[in-house]
Amino acid sequence: MSILVIEHQQGEGAGRLGTTLLTRGRKLDIRRMWNGDGLPTDLDGYEGVISMGGRMNVCEVSEYPWMRREIEILREAHEMERPVIGI
């Protein structure tokens, strides 16, 4: 299983947290929203979600339409009792 990492803007990667997870045998599926990556359709195969920071605000969904799916993913992860970290 992997941990989904959602990067909102360039330069806002998982850093030390990502390195620590990798050295402890975890796999990261990094989705770079700033680079046009899509988000998964479901959380099968994911053991958790890390949502990175960025300059955008949740009220700017029209400017950043991928935020709708991200909000759904965060809700799904919570309902599935999977770990969620928001940075």
Contacts in CASP RR format, 6 or more apart in sequence:
PFRMAT RR
TARGET T0000
AUTHOR 0000-0000-0000
METHOD contacts of the structure
MODEL  1
MSILVIEHQQGEGAGRLGTTLLTRGRKLDIRRMWNGDGLPTDLDGYEGVI
SMGGRMNVCEVSEYPWMRREIEILREAHEMERPVIGI
1 27 0 8 1.000
1 45 0 8 1.000
1 46 0 8 1.000
1 47 0 8 1.000
2 26 0 8 1.000
2 27 0 8 1.000
2 28 0 8 1.000
2 29 0 8 1.000
2 45 0 8 1.000
2 46 0 8 1.000
2 47 0 8 1.000
3 21 0 8 1.000
3 26 0 8 1.000
3 27 0 8 1.000
3 28 0 8 1.000
3 29 0 8 1.000
3 46 0 8 1.000
3 47 0 8 1.000
3 48 0 8 1.000
3 49 0 8 1.000
3 50 0 8 1.000
4 29 0 8 1.000
4 31 0 8 1.000
4 40 0 8 1.000
4 43 0 8 1.000
4 46 0 8 1.000
4 48 0 8 1.000
4 49 0 8 1.000
4 50 0 8 1.000
4 73 0 8 1.000
5 13 0 8 1.000
5 14 0 8 1.000
5 18 0 8 1.000
5 28 0 8 1.000
5 29 0 8 1.000
5 30 0 8 1.000
5 31 0 8 1.000
5 49 0 8 1.000
5 50 0 8 1.000
5 52 0 8 1.000
6 31 0 8 1.000
6 33 0 8 1.000
6 39 0 8 1.000
6 49 0 8 1.000
6 50 0 8 1.000
6 51 0 8 1.000
6 52 0 8 1.000
6 70 0 8 1.000
6 73 0 8 1.000
7 13 0 8 1.000
7 14 0 8 1.000
7 30 0 8 1.000
7 31 0 8 1.000
7 32 0 8 1.000
7 33 0 8 1.000
7 34 0 8 1.000
7 52 0 8 1.000
8 33 0 8 1.000
8 34 0 8 1.000
8 51 0 8 1.000
8 52 0 8 1.000
8 53 0 8 1.000
8 54 0 8 1.000
8 55 0 8 1.000
8 56 0 8 1.000
9 33 0 8 1.000
9 34 0 8 1.000
9 53 0 8 1.000
9 54 0 8 1.000
9 55 0 8 1.000
9 56 0 8 1.000
10 32 0 8 1.000
10 34 0 8 1.000
10 35 0 8 1.000
12 52 0 8 1.000
12 53 0 8 1.000
12 54 0 8 1.000
13 30 0 8 1.000
13 52 0 8 1.000
14 21 0 8 1.000
14 28 0 8 1.000
14 30 0 8 1.000
14 50 0 8 1.000
14 52 0 8 1.000
17 50 0 8 1.000
17 85 0 8 1.000
17 87 0 8 1.000
18 28 0 8 1.000
18 50 0 8 1.000
21 28 0 8 1.000
22 28 0 8 1.000
26 47 0 8 1.000
29 40 0 8 1.000
29 46 0 8 1.000
31 37 0 8 1.000
31 38 0 8 1.000
31 39 0 8 1.000
31 40 0 8 1.000
33 39 0 8 1.000
33 64 0 8 1.000
33 66 0 8 1.000
33 70 0 8 1.000
36 66 0 8 1.000
38 66 0 8 1.000
38 69 0 8 1.000
39 66 0 8 1.000
39 69 0 8 1.000
39 70 0 8 1.000
39 73 0 8 1.000
40 46 0 8 1.000
40 73 0 8 1.000
42 76 0 8 1.000
43 49 0 8 1.000
43 73 0 8 1.000
43 76 0 8 1.000
43 77 0 8 1.000
43 80 0 8 1.000
43 82 0 8 1.000
46 77 0 8 1.000
46 82 0 8 1.000
47 82 0 8 1.000
47 83 0 8 1.000
48 77 0 8 1.000
48 82 0 8 1.000
48 83 0 8 1.000
48 84 0 8 1.000
49 73 0 8 1.000
49 74 0 8 1.000
49 77 0 8 1.000
49 82 0 8 1.000
49 83 0 8 1.000
49 84 0 8 1.000
49 85 0 8 1.000
50 84 0 8 1.000
50 85 0 8 1.000
50 86 0 8 1.000
50 87 0 8 1.000
51 70 0 8 1.000
51 74 0 8 1.000
51 84 0 8 1.000
51 85 0 8 1.000
51 86 0 8 1.000
51 87 0 8 1.000
52 86 0 8 1.000
52 87 0 8 1.000
53 86 0 8 1.000
53 87 0 8 1.000
56 63 0 8 1.000
56 64 0 8 1.000
56 67 0 8 1.000
58 67 0 8 1.000
58 71 0 8 1.000
60 67 0 8 1.000
61 67 0 8 1.000
61 68 0 8 1.000
74 84 0 8 1.000
77 83 0 8 1.000
77 84 0 8 1.000
78 84 0 8 1.000
END
